[in-house]
Amino acid sequence: MADQTGPSHRRRPRHRMAVALAAGTTAAEALVVAARRHSLFAMDTVVRCRAGHLFTTFWIPGASLKALRLGWWRVQRCPVGPHWSLVTPVDSWSLTDDDLAIAAGRHDVRVP
């Protein structure tokens, strides 16, 4: 019979906890983004970089095709700067019509 007290037996609860935490974080992000945009996926999600530049990007909650995910934030190339920066989605209702027009005119690289 296998020894149930070995190191691999003790790691299972931690592994399950890590997977559950990652799934919960992804689900929470998806719900917040869906509530803000009234949809889960969007080709033209308005985001803001740390320098304040507005642009649109393809944003899938819980996944990244062209950015490094850091929880809610993503490190992504800003096409306005151009520079690498943390970007976050912006509530479109909080922007003026001019801001929305500026963001719509600035797209990052289309990967999908």
C-alpha positions in Angstrom: 0.0 0.0 0.0 1.2 3.5 -0.8 2.3 5.8 2.0 -0.5 8.5 2.3 1.7 10.8 4.4 4.3 11.6 1.7 5.0 15.0 0.2 2.7 14.5 -2.8 -0.2 13.7 -0.5 0.2 17.0 1.4 0.3 19.1 -1.8 -3.1 18.1 -3.1 -5.1 20.4 -0.9 -2.8 23.4 -1.8 -3.1 22.5 -5.5 -6.9 22.4 -5.3 -7.0 25.6 -3.4 -4.8 27.3 -6.0 -7.0 26.1 -8.9 -10.2 27.1 -7.0 -8.7 30.6 -6.3 -7.7 31.0 -10.0 -11.2 29.9 -11.2 -12.9 32.3 -8.7 -10.7 35.2 -9.7 -11.4 34.6 -13.4 -15.1 34.3 -12.8 -15.2 37.5 -10.7 -13.3 39.4 -13.5 -15.7 38.0 -16.1 -18.8 39.2 -14.1 -17.4 42.7 -13.5 -16.4 43.1 -17.1 -19.8 41.7 -18.3 -21.6 44.1 -16.0 -19.6 47.1 -17.2 -20.0 46.3 -20.9 -23.3 44.4 -20.9 -21.5 41.6 -22.7 -18.7 39.1 -22.0 -16.5 39.5 -25.1 -15.9 42.7 -27.0 -13.6 43.4 -30.0 -13.5 47.1 -29.1 -13.2 47.4 -25.3 -12.1 50.9 -24.3 -9.1 50.8 -22.0 -6.8 53.3 -20.4 -3.0 53.0 -19.9 -1.2 54.4 -16.9 -0.2 57.5 -18.9 -4.0 58.3 -19.4 -4.1 57.3 -23.1 -7.4 55.9 -24.2 -7.6 53.2 -26.9 -9.6 50.1 -27.8 -8.5 46.5 -27.6 -9.8 42.9 -27.7 -10.5 42.0 -24.1 -11.5 38.4 -23.0 -12.0 38.0 -19.2 -9.6 35.5 -17.8 -7.5 35.2 -21.0 -4.8 37.3 -22.8 -3.7 37.0 -26.3 -1.3 39.9 -26.5 -0.8 41.0 -22.9 0.7 39.8 -19.6 -2.1 39.4 -17.0 -1.6 40.7 -13.5 -5.0 40.1 -11.9 -7.4 42.8 -13.1 -4.7 44.7 -14.9 -2.7 43.7 -18.0 0.7 44.9 -19.2 0.1 45.7 -22.8 1.6 47.9 -25.6 -0.1 51.2 -25.7 -0.5 52.2 -29.4 -0.8 55.9 -28.5 2.5 56.3 -26.5 3.9 54.0 -27.9 5.0 52.3 -24.7 4.4 49.3 -22.5 2.0 50.0 -19.6 -0.6 48.6 -17.3 -4.1 48.9 -18.9 -7.5 48.6 -17.4 -11.0 48.6 -18.9 -12.9 51.9 -18.7 -16.6 52.3 -18.0 -17.8 53.8 -21.3 -20.7 55.6 -19.5 -18.0 57.6 -17.6 -16.5 59.0 -20.8 -17.5 62.0 -22.9 -18.5 61.6 -26.5 -15.1 63.1 -27.5 -13.2 60.6 -25.4 -15.2 57.7 -26.9 -14.4 59.0 -30.4 -10.7 59.3 -29.6 -10.6 55.8 -28.2 -12.5 54.4 -31.2 -9.9 55.9 -33.5 -7.0 54.3 -31.7 -6.8 50.5 -32.0 -4.1 48.2 -30.8 -2.8 45.4 -33.0 -5.5 42.9 -34.0 -4.4 39.4 -33.1 -7.6 37.3 -33.1 
